[in-house]
């Protein structure tokens, strides 16, 4: 899984989710400035550490799965509120 934007890793846990979002499993949260937070969850493994500065396109973790199918929970939070991630990703 690649970072959608430059930022700083706010949470990186290879075993469970951040307190309050445990149901998301292994997770990475990347803060991009004061406004945006990207959440990558249901990961098989985590490749970054808390406090690490990362660049767009950098590997943050490895895709998880269930029943032999790939699975990723990707979320963008703008000012703490969930926002459709498609609004921030490049269009083909």
N, C-alpha and C positions, 0 to 999 in steps of 0.2 A: 504494500500500500504506500503511495507517495503523498507527501504533503501538498495540499492544495495552495498553500501560500507560505511566505516567510513568516517566522514567528518564534516564540519561546515555548518550550514544552512546560505546560502547567501541571500536567499529571501524566505519569507513565507507569503502568502497573502490569507486570507480566502474569499476575495470578488472579486478580479480581478487579472489579470496577471501583471507582472513586466512591467514598461514602456518600450515600444519597442517590447514587446511580448504580448500585451493585448489580442490578439485573442486566447491565450491559456487558458484563464479563471483562475480559482483558481489554484495556482501553488506553488510548493516548488522547490528550487534549492539548491543542496548540493555540496559544493566545497570539493574535495578530493585531498589535496595537491595542488601544483601550476599548475598541468596539467589538471586534470579532473573535469568536472562539470556535475552532473546528474540533469535532469529536469523532474519533475513529474507534469503533468498538466491535466486539465479537472477534477479536484478533486471535490468531493461533500463537503468535509471539510478538513481543515488543522490541523495537530496535533502537530506541532513544531513551534518554534519561531526563528526569525532572531538572528544569533549569537550562537545558541544552538549547542553544540557538540553532534553528534549522532553516533551510532554504526551500523554496517551492521546488517540488520534484524529488526531494530527498526521501529515502525510505524511512518510514516511521514504524512499520510493523509488517507482519506477514498475514495474508488473508486467512481467516478462519473458515469453518464450514460446518455443515450439519447434514447427516444422511448422504454423505458423498458429494454434496453440492457446495460451491463457494458461498460465503455469507459475510457481509459487511454491513454494519450500521454506521452511516455517515450523517453527520448533523452539523449545521452551522447555527451558531447562536449570535445574534446581533443585539448588543446591549442586554444580554441575559435572556433574550427571548428566542425561541426556535424560529428559524427562517428557512424557507425552501432552498436546499443546497443548489438546485439547478440555476438559481438566480446568480450564482457566483462562479460557476464553472464555464470553461470555454465551450462554445457551440461548434459542432463539426462544420 
